[in-house]
């Protein structure tokens, strides 16, 4: 059995014969594809995009920055949606509590 790799930011992973550092995880909500990862080979100054089951693609530094920015934008949207959902649930709970007090 193969040991699973740690794909957290800052970890070193093996992709084929390359040892690369995970720079960012880029969520891909809604497209049913696995999340993408931005990887770097610091010794050579090269960047890669890795999508499990789809492979490794060498990218330029500006493309890595764009992917990271997209990941941050998606993460902020997901956080805002989670906060809105929690707030709505709390409001419903408060209304129910008020109705029970009045009954």
C-alpha positions as MATLAB code, in Angstrom:
seq = 'XXXXXXXXXXXXXXXXXXXXXXXXXXXXXXXXXXXXXXXXXXXXXXXXXXXXXXXXXXXXXXXXXXXXXXXXXXXXXXXXXXXXXXXXXXXXXXXXXXXXXXX';
ca = [
       0.000    0.000    0.000;
       1.346    3.426   -0.941;
       1.509    6.074    1.769;
      -0.615    9.115    1.029;
       1.160   12.403    0.505;
       0.572   15.534    2.540;
      -0.881   18.137    0.138;
      -1.057   20.987    2.649;
       0.536   24.331    1.776;
       4.279   24.229    2.429;
       4.545   20.439    2.169;
       6.867   18.727   -0.302;
       5.196   16.235   -2.648;
       6.473   13.830   -5.266;
       4.874   14.113   -8.696;
       6.525   11.651  -11.008;
      10.247   12.143  -10.528;
       9.884   15.748   -9.276;
       9.894   16.872   -5.639;
       7.798   20.044   -5.482;
       6.558   22.376   -2.768;
       2.820   23.005   -2.459;
       2.297   26.771   -2.788;
      -1.519   26.894   -2.841;
      -4.640   24.775   -3.117;
      -7.152   26.210   -5.585;
     -10.722   25.000   -4.979;
     -12.809   24.263   -8.059;
     -16.398   24.381   -6.820;
     -19.169   23.608   -9.258;
     -17.122   22.010  -12.015;
     -16.938   18.531  -10.437;
     -13.179   18.392  -11.026;
     -10.632   17.796   -8.265;
      -9.087   20.859   -6.658;
      -5.971   22.186   -8.368;
      -2.626   22.800   -6.703;
       0.063   25.365   -7.462;
       3.470   23.740   -6.988;
       6.999   25.117   -7.192;
      10.519   23.842   -7.654;
      12.422   26.500   -5.720;
      15.834   25.276   -6.909;
      14.911   25.864  -10.546;
      12.400   28.699  -10.059;
       9.693   26.831  -11.945;
       5.966   26.616  -11.224;
       3.414   23.939  -11.983;
      -0.333   23.432  -11.829;
      -1.358   19.952  -10.723;
      -4.891   18.571  -11.000;
      -5.244   14.995   -9.707;
      -6.155   12.559  -12.502;
      -5.495   15.296  -15.086;
      -1.761   15.755  -14.654;
       0.982   18.295  -14.168;
       1.365   21.417  -16.308;
       4.315   23.793  -16.224;
       3.131   27.392  -15.844;
       4.692   30.837  -15.706;
       5.017   32.840  -12.474;
       2.204   35.216  -13.484;
      -0.114   32.234  -14.072;
       0.759   30.894  -10.611;
      -0.111   34.304   -9.115;
      -3.429   34.341  -11.013;
      -4.334   30.845   -9.789;
      -3.476   31.779   -6.202;
      -5.592   34.949   -6.443;
      -8.492   32.908   -7.864;
      -8.175   30.446   -4.970;
      -8.249   33.294   -2.460;
     -11.317   34.789   -4.156;
     -13.155   31.442   -4.072;
     -12.201   30.875   -0.423;
     -13.531   34.336    0.495;
     -16.812   33.610   -1.339;
     -17.170   30.273    0.455;
     -16.492   31.907    3.835;
     -19.062   34.642    3.160;
     -21.655   32.034    2.141;
     -20.998   30.003    5.301;
     -21.351   33.117    7.474;
     -24.616   34.069    5.746;
     -25.979   30.543    6.230;
     -25.021   30.519    9.922;
     -26.577   33.957   10.410;
     -29.841   32.852    8.776;
     -29.946   29.742   10.970;
     -29.356   31.845   14.087;
     -32.158   34.234   13.056;
     -34.583   31.334   12.559;
     -33.639   29.912   15.945;
     -34.274   33.291   17.606;
     -37.702   33.593   15.944;
     -38.658   30.092   17.086;
     -37.525   30.877   20.635;
     -39.648   34.057   20.644;
     -42.680   32.127   19.396;
     -42.236   29.497   22.090;
     -42.019   32.197   24.770;
     -45.209   33.828   23.499;
     -47.122   30.542   23.453;
];
